Amino acid sequence: MSRHQPSGRWQLGLALALVTTACWATLPLALKLTLNALDPITLTWARFVFAALVALLWLSVRGELRGFANLRRQEWVLLTIASAGLIGNYVFYLFGVDATSPANAQLLIQAAPLLMALGALVVFHERYVTWQWLGLVAVVSGLSLFAHDQWRQQPEQAAYVAGSAWVLLAAVVWAFYALAQKQLLVRLSAAAILGFIFVVAAIVLAPFAQPRSLLALDGTHGWLLLYCSINTLVAYGAFAAALAHWQASRVSLVLAATPVLTLLCGYALAALVPGAIAIERVALIGWCGAALVVAGSALASLGGTRAPAPTSIASTSSP
């Protein structure tokens, strides 16, 4: 299987990456509120069911379901890796959000795109110029400063550690999902890949979900669940499309600004709906870290262009 190469339309890739960032910045806030009425497994299952139904309808109309008939064993293995990675990411991340705050969870999950970026350097032979390496160092430094600041301010550090462990595990499995999906774009559309994953996830999680609890939701939590479900389609659709047009290493570093946006959205929500969610406390060192994340993300994503390394290899193994 030949390695996937981006289309080179980096402006479109950047725009799609920003859409994904906006979706993921607001998602943990909506999830945190919805978890007041649903358990993590049922919430995740409901989102996947919604996404699976919409994706199947879309693929049927476009006639893309036939593409699965021609897949080889290697591609089915990649689909399995992608499915397991995304299912694990959804479930583990929700456990983490439930045990810690939205901003902390969104901060730690940034290990996921960083792991994807490093993996892309190996799997897809992408290359960084000097400015991009400096940007990566800035992102890692900023995340470390922000994490240190939040650690010092946690009233229940045991819960923080447990929640952080769940989120970091979610980050690891997400990186496997993202790299597998990027390679699958050689043979399948982004919509087809995601549709398959959504259907598998809905089936796998069904025995552990509590569908009756959905009937007990009030109007507010019902709308929140709908937003979380739509967010799934928009965010991952934009993310998959971004990978088709731009290098994975660059897409990943645009996403590194997500926790800063989550923090700002949290402040806005607390101001508009007092008491809806706990206000995040951030000291000067935390804000310095946030600034480094944004600056490093921009530097690494936009600081020069360089094509992936040429290769004569005609096939590659699963990441």
N, C-alpha and C positions, 0 to 999 in steps of 0.2 A: 504494500500500500504506500503510495507516494505521500510525502508530508504535505499538510495543508499550508497554503500560502495565502496571506491576506490579499484583498483586491487592490490595495494601495489607496483607496478613497479615505484617507485619514480624517478628513473633516467630518464625513458621515460617521466614521467610527468613533470620533470624539463626541459628537452630538449624542449618539446612542449610549455611549458610556456615561454621559452626564444624566441622561434619562434614568438609567439604572441607578446611579448615585442618588438621585432625588427620591426614587421609590424606596430604596433601602434605607435612606435616612429617616423616613417617616414610618416605615414598617415596624420597628421595635416598639415605638410608642403605641401604635394600634394593637400590637400583640400583647403588650403589658396590660392594657385595659381589657382586652378580650379574655385574658387569662383569669380575670375576676369571675367569669361565668362558665368557662370551659377548661377542661384539663388539656395538657399539651398534646397528647396523642389525638384526641378528638378534634381539636382545633387544626392540627396538621392534616388529618385525614379529610376534613371538610374542605380545606383549601385545595387539596389534590383532586378530590372528586370534582369540584367546580372546574378546575383547570383541565382535567381529563375530558370532561364533556365538551367544553368549548374547543379544545384542541382536536378531538375526534371529528367534530362537525366541520371544522376548518379543513382538516386534511381530507375528509371525504369529498367536500365540495371541490377541492383543488386536485383530487385524484392522486394524492401523494402516498396513500397507503400501500400502493403497489410497489413502492421502492424497497420495502422490507423483504420482498421475495427474492431479491438478487444479492442479499448480503452474504458475505463469507463468514466462516467461523471466527476469524480474527475480529471482525466488526461486531459480531454478537457478543464477544468477550468485552469489547469496549463499551457496548451498550449496557452490559451487566455492571461494569465498573462505574459508569456514569450514573446508573439508577441507584446503586447502593450508596454512592457518594452523596447524591442529592437528598435521598431519603434520610440518611444519617445526619446530614447537615441540618435539615429542617427540625428533626426531633431533638437533637443535641442542643441546638441553638435555643429552642424554646425552653428547655430545662434550665439553660443558663440565664435567659431573660427572667425566668420566674424566680431565680435565686439572687439576682443582682439587678442593677438599674439598666434602663435602655441604653444610656450613653456608654456605660462600662462594657456592656455586651457588644455594642457596635464598635467600640474601640478595639476590643480583643479579637473580634472576628476579622479585623483587618490583617491578621496573620494569614488569612486565606488567600487574598489576592497577592500578597507578598510571596507566599509559597508557590502560587501559580506562576508568578513572574520568574522565580528561580527555576522552577521546573521547565518553563518554556525555553530558557536558555540552553537546557540540556536536551530536551525532547525535540524541539523544533529548530535548534541551532540559531535562535535569535541572538542578537548582539546588542550590547549597550555601548554608547559613546561615553566619554568622560563625564559630561554633564548629567547623563542619566544615572551613572553610578553615584555621583554626588547627591542627586535627588533621592536615590534609594537610601543612602546613609541618613539623609535628613528625615525621611519618613520613619525609619526605624528609631532614630533618636527621639523624634517627636512623640511617637507612640510610647516609648519607654518613659519619657518624662510625664506624660499624661497618666499612664498607668501607675507610676510611683505616687503622683499626687492623689489619685483616687484611693489607692491602697491606704494611705495615711489617714484618710477621712472616713473610712468605713467603720460604722459602729459595731457591726458583726462580721469580723474578719473571717470566721470559719465559713459562714454562708458565702462570703465573697470568694473565698478560695474554691469552694465547691462549684459555684456558678461559673467561675473563670475556667475551671477544668473542663466543664461541659462545653463552653464556648470554644476553647482551644481545640478540643476534639472535633467539634463541628468544622473548624477551620481546616484541619488536616484532611478530613474526608471530602470537603468541598473542593480542595485543590485537585484531588484525584478526579472528581467529577468534571471540573472545568477543562483539564488537559485532555481527558478522554473525549469530551464533547467537541473540542476544537479539532481533534484528529478525525472524528466522525463526519465533520463538515465536508470532507472529501467526497463522501458517498451519499449523505443525506442532508436535507435542508434542516435549518435550525428548528423549524416548527415540527418536523417529523421526529427529531431527536427528543425534543421536550414532550411531545405528545406521548411517545412511548414511555418515557420516564414517569409522566403523570399517571398514566393508566396502571403501570406496575406498582407505583407507590400507593394508589388508591386501593388496589387489591391486597397488597402486603399489610397495610395498616388496618384494614377493615375489621379483622378479628379482635383488635385491641381498642377500637373506638367505641364510644357510647353515643350512638345517633340520637337516642331519646333526649339527651341533654340539649340538643339543638332546638327542640320544640319548646323548651322552657326559656329560651332567650327573650329578653325584652327588646324593645325597638332599638335602643341605643347600641346594645351589644350585637344585635342582628346586623345593623349597618356597619359596625366595625368589622364583623366577620366578612361581610361582602367586600369591604375595602381591602382586607387582607388577601382575599381570594383573587380579586382583580389585580392587585399588586403583584401577585405571583406571575400572572400572564404577562403583564407589561414589563416588569423588571427583567425576567429571564428571557423574554422575547427580544428585548433591546440588548441585553448582554450577549446573547448568542449571535445576533446580527452584528454587533460591534466586533466580535471575534472574526467574523467573516471579512471585515474591511480593514482591520487594524491589527497590529502585533499584540499578542496576548500580554506581553510584558508591559506594554504601554497602557492597555486597557486596565490592567490590574492596578496600576499606580494612580490612575484617575479615581478609581474607587476608594483609594486610601483617604480621600477627603470626607468620606461618608460620616465618620463619628463626629466630626466638627459640626456638620449640618444637623445631625441628630441632636446634638447638644443645644443648638440654636432653636430647633423646632420644639424641643422640650421646654425651653424658656417661654416660647410663644404660646404653647398650649397652657402652661401654668398661669400665664397672664390672662388668657382668654377665658379659661375654665378653672378658676381657683380650686385647689384640692383634688383635681382630676388625677394628678400625678406628682410625685415628689420632685421638688426642684433640685437639680444637680448642683453641688457645691464644687467650685473649681478655684483653686488658688492661682497665684501668679505663675508658678512653675508649670501648672497644668495648661494655662493659656499659652505660655511659651511653646509647650509641646504641641498644642493644637496648631499654632502658627507655623511651626516647622513641618507638620504633616501637610498642610495646604501648600506651602512653598515647595516642599520636596516633591509633592505630587505633580505640580505644574512643571517643575524643572525636569523631572524624569520623563514626563509624558511628551513635553513639547520642546525639550532642549536639544534640538538637532534631529536629523533623520539619517537612518542607515539601514540598508536592506539586510535581510537575513543572510547568513553566510551561504555561499553556493555549495551545493552538495551533489555528488554523483550517485548517491545511494538511492536506489529505486524503491526500497521498501523499508519499513521500520516496524519494530515490535510494539506491543501495547505499552503505554506508559505505566 
